[in-house]
Each structure stands twice: as C-alpha cells, then as structure tokens.
Amino acid sequence: MTYLPAIIISAVAMTLIVGVRYLITSGFFAWLTQRARPGQYDKLKPQMAREIRWSLYSAAIYGIPAGIVAWGWQNAGWTQIYMDISLYPLWYLPVSLLVYLFLHDTWFYWTHRLFHRRGWFELAHAVHHESRPPTAWAAMSFHPIEAISGAVVVPLLVFIIPVHVGILGLVLLIMTIMGVTNHMGWEIFPRWLVNGPLGKGLITASHHEKHHSAYRGNYGLYFRFWDKVCGTDLGLGSFGSAASQRSRG
C-alpha cells in the first residue's frame, strides 16, 4: 500500500499531539489544584505516576484512529468533515455540536455500564478505579481495552455525520476539559452552576466523584440524561464547589 507510510506518520503525529495535549491540560489543572487546594495531591504521587503512565498508553490508542482520520480527510476525502461554512445552514453548527456530544455521551454511558459488569470490570475498568480519589491526571488513565472503546467513537462519527472542522475541534476541547475537570477531586465550578438548572443536566466533578466513591451509578460523560432515564443517577458527591469550600474556611 503506497499510502501506508504516510498514514503511519499521521498516526504517530496524532499520538504525539494527544499525548502533549494530555500533559499540558492535566498538568495545568493539577497546578491549579495545588494553588486552590494546597496539599490535595501531596499523598497521591505514586498514584499520579501510575495515572500518567496509563494515560500515555491511552494517548497512543487515541492517536492511531485520529491519525488515520486526519490523513483520510486531508488526502482521500474519506470523512464528512468540511471547512466551507456555507455548505450547511448556520443553525446546523450548534445542532451538529449537540448531536456529536449526545452520541458520544450515549456511547460512553452504555460502554461504561458494561465495564462495571462482573468480569469486564476486573478485565479493564479496574485500572481507572485505582484512582482513589481521582486526580487531574486520571482523565485518560484507562486499560487499553477501555481506551479502544473510547478512541473509536468520534472517528467513526466523522465518517457518518457532517461536521465543520471548527465544531469538531470544539467537541474535542469539551471532551478534554470535562474529562479532566470531572476527575480533579474537587469542584472547580461555582455552586450556583452545579446546584442550578444547568447543573441538573450536566456532569461536573461533584457528580462524577459520586461514581468513583460508590463504584456504581453516574455513568455519563457530559449529560445526566441517560442516568436519569435509566435510574442510575445517584446525585452529587460529598464535596461542594471551590467557592463554597473557601467560604467554610
């Protein structure tokens, strides 16, 4: 295959990009944690080293399909990614964003529930739950089996559903930010958001912390929709927002 070397180079490049993105994003929020919550991670250094190791393995697994998609988009027209904003009505931009996030969330919810079944948990998901409590470095701390399940969904969607390249970048940004902030071990968002109407539909660290402490329920990634529909929403965890923590001294 004459294209194989170029595809391999693209996959390697995307692996490096995903790895560096992880180190920068998680590193920033780990630094922010040290500033906002001094001592929060002081006793978790061996755990964080393990999280970083597993996450860098995951970066390679995420980078391979991303690299194939990137090459196919730029060189072979394989995907539904487009750059000309006039190809679709402007209303399609926010709609496509919500569609991608909802479908990704749906995939994550049901695969996450699967990974909590006996056998699957021990095989793959136990690695992620070794983070007790999770830290900002835990967002991509997955066994390779779980990493594969997470790495394929967005690359598959771009072959099926048209998406502007800017919206795709926003999807990846939201995925990265929410993945990290949901695992920080404290709530970065203000109480009014977490406990308000928006917080009742979105997942933040307060919601995901409950999953890590209970080992069940709260399976979603972005939205609480499937948890509420399926009766697996356990509500919020024990810690409050950063603002409320400071107000209590």
C-alpha positions as CSV (number, residue, x, y, z in Angstrom):
1,M,0.0,0.0,0.0
2,T,1.6,3.2,-1.2
3,Y,-0.3,5.3,1.3
4,L,0.7,3.2,4.4
5,P,3.9,5.1,5.3
6,A,2.0,8.4,5.2
7,I,-0.8,7.0,7.3
8,I,1.7,5.7,9.9
9,I,3.4,9.1,10.1
10,S,0.0,10.8,10.6
11,A,-0.9,8.3,13.3
12,V,2.4,8.9,15.1
13,A,2.0,12.6,14.8
14,M,-1.5,12.5,16.3
15,T,-0.3,10.3,19.1
16,L,2.3,12.9,20.0
17,I,-0.4,15.6,19.8
18,V,-2.8,13.7,22.0
19,G,0.0,12.9,24.5
20,V,1.2,16.5,24.7
21,R,-2.4,17.8,24.9
22,Y,-3.0,15.5,27.8
23,L,0.2,16.6,29.6
24,I,-0.5,20.3,29.1
25,T,-4.2,20.1,30.1
26,S,-3.9,17.8,33.0
27,G,-0.7,19.5,34.1
28,F,-2.4,22.8,34.1
29,F,-5.4,21.6,36.2
30,A,-3.0,19.7,38.6
31,W,-1.1,23.0,39.0
32,L,-4.4,24.8,39.6
33,T,-5.4,22.3,42.2
34,Q,-2.1,22.9,44.0
35,R,-2.8,26.6,44.0
36,A,-6.5,26.3,45.0
37,R,-6.3,23.3,47.3
38,P,-2.7,23.1,48.7
39,G,-1.8,19.6,49.8
40,Q,-4.7,17.9,47.9
41,Y,-2.4,15.7,45.9
42,D,0.6,15.5,48.3
43,K,0.0,11.9,49.3
44,L,-1.0,10.7,45.8
45,K,2.3,11.0,44.0
46,P,2.6,7.2,43.3
47,Q,-1.0,7.1,42.1
48,M,-0.4,10.1,39.8
49,A,2.7,8.5,38.3
50,R,0.5,5.4,37.5
51,E,-2.2,7.6,36.1
52,I,0.3,9.4,33.8
53,R,1.7,6.0,32.6
54,W,-1.7,4.6,31.7
55,S,-2.7,7.9,30.1
56,L,0.3,7.9,27.8
57,Y,-0.6,4.4,26.7
58,S,-4.1,5.7,26.0
59,A,-2.7,8.6,24.1
60,A,-1.2,6.1,21.6
61,I,-4.5,4.3,21.3
62,Y,-6.4,7.5,20.7
63,G,-3.8,8.9,18.3
64,I,-3.9,5.9,15.9
65,P,-7.5,6.3,14.7
66,A,-7.3,10.1,14.9
67,G,-4.2,10.0,12.6
68,I,-6.0,7.7,10.1
69,V,-9.0,10.0,10.1
70,A,-6.8,13.1,9.7
71,W,-4.9,11.6,6.7
72,G,-8.2,10.3,5.1
73,W,-9.8,13.7,5.5
74,Q,-6.9,15.7,4.0
75,N,-5.9,13.3,1.3
76,A,-8.7,11.0,0.3
77,G,-12.0,12.7,1.2
78,W,-13.0,9.8,3.4
79,T,-14.8,11.8,6.0
80,Q,-17.8,14.2,6.4
81,I,-15.5,16.9,7.9
82,Y,-16.0,20.2,6.0
83,M,-14.3,23.6,6.1
84,D,-16.7,25.7,3.9
85,I,-19.2,27.1,6.5
86,S,-21.7,27.9,3.7
87,L,-22.2,24.2,2.9
88,Y,-24.9,23.9,5.6
89,P,-27.2,26.4,7.2
90,L,-25.7,28.2,10.2
91,W,-28.2,26.6,12.6
92,Y,-26.6,23.3,11.7
93,L,-23.4,24.3,13.6
94,P,-24.8,24.2,17.1
95,V,-27.1,21.3,16.2
96,S,-24.1,19.2,15.0
97,L,-22.2,20.1,18.2
98,L,-25.1,18.8,20.3
99,V,-25.5,15.7,18.1
100,Y,-21.9,14.8,18.5
101,L,-21.8,15.4,22.2
102,F,-25.1,13.4,22.7
103,L,-24.0,10.4,20.6
104,H,-20.6,10.4,22.3
105,D,-22.3,10.6,25.7
106,T,-24.6,7.8,24.7
107,W,-21.8,5.5,23.7
108,F,-19.8,6.3,26.8
109,Y,-22.8,5.7,29.1
110,W,-23.6,2.2,27.8
111,T,-20.0,1.1,27.4
112,H,-19.3,2.4,30.9
113,R,-22.2,0.4,32.3
114,L,-20.8,-2.6,30.5
115,F,-17.4,-2.1,32.1
116,H,-19.0,-2.2,35.5
117,R,-20.4,-5.7,35.0
118,R,-18.6,-8.6,36.7
119,G,-15.7,-9.8,34.6
120,W,-15.5,-6.7,32.4
121,F,-14.6,-4.5,35.5
122,E,-11.8,-6.8,36.5
123,L,-10.5,-7.1,33.0
124,A,-10.4,-3.5,32.0
125,H,-12.2,-0.8,34.2
126,A,-10.4,-1.6,37.5
127,V,-7.4,0.3,36.2
128,H,-9.4,3.6,36.1
129,H,-10.9,3.0,39.5
130,E,-7.4,2.5,41.1
131,S,-7.5,6.3,41.2
132,R,-9.0,6.8,44.7
133,P,-9.6,9.7,44.9
134,P,-9.1,10.7,41.2
135,T,-6.7,13.5,40.3
136,A,-6.4,15.8,37.3
137,W,-4.0,13.2,35.8
138,A,-6.7,10.4,35.8
139,A,-8.8,11.6,32.8
140,M,-7.2,9.2,30.4
141,S,-6.0,6.6,32.9
142,F,-7.5,3.6,31.1
143,H,-6.7,0.0,30.4
144,P,-6.0,-0.4,26.7
145,I,-9.4,-2.2,26.2
146,E,-11.3,0.7,27.7
147,A,-9.1,3.2,25.8
148,I,-10.0,1.4,22.5
149,S,-13.7,1.7,23.3
150,G,-13.3,5.5,23.9
151,A,-11.0,6.1,21.0
152,V,-13.2,4.9,18.2
153,V,-16.5,6.8,18.7
154,V,-15.6,10.3,17.4
155,P,-13.5,8.9,14.5
156,L,-16.5,6.8,13.5
157,L,-18.9,9.7,13.7
158,V,-16.9,11.9,11.3
159,F,-17.5,9.2,8.6
160,I,-21.2,9.4,9.1
161,I,-22.4,12.9,10.3
162,P,-21.2,16.1,8.6
163,V,-19.3,18.3,10.9
164,H,-17.4,21.6,10.4
165,V,-13.8,21.4,11.4
166,G,-14.2,24.1,14.0
167,I,-17.1,22.3,15.6
168,L,-15.1,19.1,15.7
169,G,-12.3,21.0,17.4
170,L,-14.9,22.3,19.9
171,V,-16.1,18.7,20.6
172,L,-12.5,17.6,21.3
173,L,-11.9,20.7,23.5
174,I,-15.1,20.0,25.6
175,M,-14.2,16.3,25.8
176,T,-10.7,17.2,27.1
177,I,-11.8,19.9,29.6
178,M,-14.7,17.9,31.0
179,G,-12.7,14.7,31.2
180,V,-10.0,16.4,33.3
181,T,-12.2,18.7,35.5
182,N,-14.5,15.8,36.3
183,H,-11.6,13.9,37.9
184,M,-9.9,16.7,39.8
185,G,-11.1,15.5,43.2
186,W,-12.8,18.9,43.9
187,E,-15.4,21.1,42.2
188,I,-14.0,23.8,40.1
189,F,-17.4,25.2,39.0
190,P,-19.4,27.6,41.3
191,R,-22.2,26.3,43.5
192,W,-24.9,28.2,41.6
193,L,-24.0,26.3,38.4
194,V,-23.6,22.9,40.0
195,N,-26.8,23.1,42.0
196,G,-28.8,25.2,39.5
197,P,-30.8,24.2,36.5
198,L,-27.7,23.8,34.3
199,G,-26.1,21.5,36.8
200,K,-29.1,19.3,36.9
201,G,-28.4,18.3,33.3
202,L,-24.6,18.5,33.1
203,I,-21.9,16.3,34.7
204,T,-19.2,18.0,36.8
205,A,-16.8,16.7,39.4
206,S,-19.4,16.7,42.1
207,H,-21.5,14.2,40.0
208,H,-18.6,12.0,38.8
209,E,-17.0,11.9,42.3
210,K,-20.0,10.0,43.5
211,H,-19.3,7.4,40.8
212,H,-15.8,6.9,42.0
213,S,-16.8,6.6,45.6
214,A,-19.8,4.3,45.1
215,Y,-18.4,2.2,42.2
216,R,-21.8,2.4,40.5
217,G,-24.2,4.8,39.0
218,N,-23.5,8.2,37.5
219,Y,-22.1,6.6,34.3
220,G,-22.4,9.6,31.9
221,L,-19.7,11.7,30.4
222,Y,-21.3,15.1,29.6
223,F,-25.0,14.8,30.4
224,R,-27.1,13.3,33.2
225,F,-29.8,12.3,30.6
226,W,-29.2,8.5,30.4
227,D,-28.5,8.3,34.2
228,K,-31.9,9.9,34.9
229,V,-33.7,7.9,32.2
230,C,-32.2,4.6,33.4
231,G,-32.5,5.3,37.1
232,T,-28.7,5.3,37.7
233,D,-28.3,8.9,38.7
234,L,-27.0,8.9,42.3
235,G,-27.0,12.7,42.6
236,L,-23.9,14.8,43.7
237,G,-21.0,13.7,45.8
238,S,-20.0,14.9,49.2
239,F,-17.8,17.9,48.3
240,G,-19.0,21.3,47.3
241,S,-17.7,23.9,44.9
242,A,-14.4,25.6,45.3
243,A,-16.2,28.8,46.3
244,S,-18.2,27.0,49.0
245,Q,-15.2,25.2,50.3
246,R,-13.4,28.6,50.7
247,S,-16.4,30.1,52.4
248,R,-16.2,27.4,55.0
249,G,-12.6,28.2,55.6
